[in-house]
Amino acid sequence: MVDSEHPAILRIGGMRDLGNERQSHVQWIEEMVLAEGDELHLTLASVDEATLPTEDVATDSEEHLVAQAEYEIELAENPPQPTKLERQRPSASLQLAVGAEPPIVASFGADGELLSLGATWNSWRPERFYLSLSSCSCEQAIAKQGGKDWFKGHVAQGETVVVRING
């Protein structure tokens, strides 16, 4: 949980193709709290054997279908409402360095309440992954509207990305 001591959460998951037009949700890290000064180093590397996910749930499984139905009922009964969050760390930021480029320092801004960093890799272009860093308000997130894009681009295999949590 994000709080004044732990300003960020890391989640690592995705989708897996099971064949025959079936997919599953996979997860390696459900929730790892990150503190000020923590750094993540992301490098796309070729390995002989990948780490197995801690969770692998087929989208057509009874477990997933029941959970999805419960989620949709909860959303219908209690739709998300935008609220202004009180910042516990007004000067917090996230620093992103891609390869030899100068670091980008993303902050919340006047109306931004959320920072989001996403990395997407797929088997169609295995030699690179897509990286995005953006900020938005709760209202923009609920409406699925864009906020501010700090970085959008591809990172080549072997190139390192360093992410640092600043307080």
Beta strands, then each sheet from edge to edge (+ up, - down):
strand 1: 8-19
strand 2: 22-34
strand 3: 39-43
strand 4: 55-58
strand 5: 93-98
strand 6: 104-107
strand 7: 114-120
strand 8: 128-136
strand 9: 148-156
strand 10: 160-166
sheet 1: 1+ 2- 4+
sheet 2: 3+ 10- 5+ 6-
sheet 3: 7+ 8- 9+
end
